[in-house]
Amino acid sequence: MNLFSGLEKFGLNPTESMNLFEEETKETAKKAEGEKVETAEKTPSEEEFILEKSVRCKVCDTVFKTKMIKNGRVKRLEPDKDLRPRFQYIDTLKYDITSCPSCGYTAMNRYFDQLSSAQAKLIRENISAQFRKRQEADAPVYSYEEAIDRYKLALVNTMVKKGKDSEKAYTCLKIAWLLREKGENMPESTPEEKQLKAECKKEEEAFYQQAFEGFMKATAKEMYPMCGMEQSTVDYLISYMAYHFGKYEIASKFLASVLTSAAASRRMKDMALELKELIIAQLRKK
């Protein structure tokens, strides 16, 4: 049991391994004598990477504040095999949605201002007319539950405004990614907790499937870049999702496109080669 739990809100992070009545060590004795001892670096809180930005809604003209990432502060880490982005100390995916609390218009940040008058009319008639105005939560950061709800609202908006298949697919993919992280951090010490975790995994798979199907449709009729991604990135992403669902023929087809692309980066081709080995291993098993 961690006796110091709850002190995180004060910026302190003592661990349960700390001994309350530990005997003075040589290091602390030296410190008492005046020798300098290095202190552990404080782990930044998620809140330190967040700022509030004022935004004007394209549908109802309301000005509201939304949480954004201080891009200059975040440090990129290695992504997951399916390109899910990772950053040190913060999950930036939670903050890639802008949602008007007055009319319900919601979209990924890159799409929020890209709204035609006809689309705005569809939003007003099919979203705003029945939307319950809400007060933004006072919490300084978004929980995974809040972030997922915001993405789902964005998905409904995209459907209503007749958005592109790629936008709907990318929204589904990000919901799946958030559910993945939520599930990985859920406890499973009781049957009830195991059941909740299993349901979360099931929902993740459902959105992942929709993302896969959506990107497959988008590649047949949309131009690149797609959701800010070049063709080699989309091809690799589809290939990995196809591999995940055991569709090795589709995976191999899109992977070949990446490996033969002159525009694909060396890093992307290296990832494609790793995925190729995984596909070959699965085919050998069969």
Secondary structure, DSSP 8 states (H G I E B T S, - for coil): --TTTTGGGGT----TTS-TT----HHHHHHHTT-----------GGGGEEEEEEE-TTT--EEEEEEE-TTT--B----TT----BTTB-GGGGSEEE-TTT--EEETTTTT---HHHHHHHHHHTGGG---------SS--HHHHHHHHHHHHHHHHHTT--HHHHHHHHHHHHHHHHHHHHTS--SSHHHHHHHHHHHHHHHHHHHHHHHHHHHHHHH--SSBTTB-HHHHHHHHHHHHHHTT-HHHHHHHHHHHHT-SSS-HHHHHHHHHHHHHHHHHHHH-
